[in-house]
Amino acid sequence: MRKLGCLLILLVIALLSVELWVFLLVLGWTKSVLRLPQPEVLGTLIALAITSAFGVWLCRYHLRLLPLEVMSGNLGHRAVGFLGALLLVFPGFVSDVIGLLLHVPFIQGLFARSAQTLAMAMLRVGMKRMFGGTMPPGGFPTGGFPFPGGFPGGFPGGHLPPPDERRRPPPRIIDTTIERDDPPKG
């Protein structure tokens, strides 16, 4: 596991180096092509800030729809889109281009099956850790709840327990007086 962490750190350093190199190329391009006396640093930084803000918005969008995709079993496209949004948040032009490409439907379709397999494997590992390592092939524990207060053999009679009285809202009491409006007799 230690080797994997070192490899990940070296990969991040390499990505940051490539991003810095491309940033300097873009600054040189703005100076030579646009014939500016100084490189346009502020405009380039504003462009990076806008793409990062757009990436944060896309991350929130994909995260909001992620549980629905997990339940429907179509997690692949959403996972690829979320990865693309994360790459947009990462500062740099190379990661922005890759992040935008991962939002093209054709490219999402190419990587959707692999992303689905990887995401479901990660969910399975997380659920095994959450439920103590006893997982049936279907993915959810059987025979009751693994947390304190659960019935060891499931609910008695196989049905859900009655609602907790403490969670029920108090009854509404409406106090009224009765007035009669009878016409006088006579």
N, C-alpha and C positions, 0 to 999 in steps of 0.2 A: 504494500500500500504506500510505503514511503517513496518508492520509485515513481509511482503514478503521480504523487503530489509534486515531486521535483519536475517531472515532465510537464505537468500542467503549468507550473510557474514559468518554465522556459518557453512554453507556447505563448503565454500571455506577454512575456517580454518581447518575443519575436513579433507578435501582432502589434504591440505598441511601437516597436521600431519601424515596422512597415508603414503604419499609420503616420508616424512623424515624417518619414521620408516622402510619402505622398503629399502630406500637408505642405512641406517645403517645395515640392514640385508645383503644386497649385499656386503657391505664392510667387514662384518664379514665372509661371505662366501668366499670372495677372500683371506682372511687371513688364514682361516682354511683349505680350500680345496686345494688352490694353494701353501700352506705352505710358504707364503711370510713372511719375518720378520716384515714388516709394511703393513697395509692394502693398497690396490692399489686405492688411492683416485683419482689420476690424470687420470688413465684409465677409471674409472667410470664417472668422469666429462666429459671426451672427448666423451664417449658413449652417455651421455645425450645431449651434444652439437650437435652431429651428428644427433640424432633423432629429435632435435628441428629444425635444418636446413632443414632436409628432410620434416618436417611438414610445414615449411614456404613455401617450394617449392610446396608441395601438395595444400596448401591454395591458392596460386596464380593460380595453374592449375584449381582447382574447381571454383574459382571466375571468371576466364576467360570464362568458359563454362556455367556458371550459367544463363546468360540472354537467351541463346539458349534453355536451358531446361525449363525456365519459359514460353517462347513463344510456345514450343512444348507441354507443359503440362505434362512433365515427370520429375518433379522437385524432386521427392522422393529420388531416388538413389543418385543424385548429392548432395542433402542436407545432407544425411547420410554420404557421403564421406567427405563433408566439415566439419561436426562435428568431424569426425575421425581425419582430418588434424589438427583441432584446439586442439584436445587432444594430438596430437603428439608435438605441439608447447609447450604445458604446460610442465614444467620440472618435470620429475619423471617417474619411471618405470611402475607404475600401469596405469597411464593415457596413456603411450606409448603402452602398451599391448592392452588396450581397443581401442585406436585409430587405431592400426593395424588390430584388429578384425573387426572394422567397415568398413574396405576396402575389406573384403572378400565378393564376390558377393552374396553368399547365405545369409549371415547376413544382407547385404544391402537390399536384397529382403524382409527379415522379417520386417524391420523397414521402408521400403520405403513408404508404404501407410500412416502410421502415420505421417511421416515427410512431405509428400505431403500435408496432411490436415493442419498440423500446419503451414507450410510455406505459403500456399495459404491464410490462415486466417490472417497471419501477413501482407502479401501483400495487402489484402483487407482493413485492418485497416489503413495501410500506405497510400493507395490511397484515402480513405475517408478523412483522414486528409489533404492530398495534394489538393483535389478538393472541400474542404469545406463541407464535410459531405453529399453531395447529390450524391448518387451512385445508378444507376439502378441495377437490379438483374444481368445483364451481366457483370458488373464490370467497365465499362468505362462511362464517362458522355456523355449525348446526347444533341444535340441542341446547339452546338458551343463550343467555348473555354472558360474556366473559368478565363483566364488571360486577362489583359488589352490589347485592340487591337483586341480581338476576336469578331466575329460577333455573336450577341445574338441569332439568329435563325439558326446558321450554315452559311455556305458560300452561297452567292446568287446563285441560280440556282442549288445548290447541288454539285457543282464542286469546285476544288481547285482554289485559286486565282492565278493570273499571277505571275510569279517570280518577285522578287524585283529587280528593275533596278540597285540599288546600289550594289547588290551582284554579278551582272554579270561582268565578267572580261572585261576590255576595249578591243575594237577591235584591231586586229593586223594590222598595216599599213606597207606595204612593198613599198618602194619608188624605182622605177626602171626607167631607160631611155631606149628608144627603139632605137635599132640600126638595120639598114637594111644591109643585106649582099647580094644585088642583083648582078648578074653577069653583066659586062659592055655590053652595046648594041652596035652592030656595026659590 
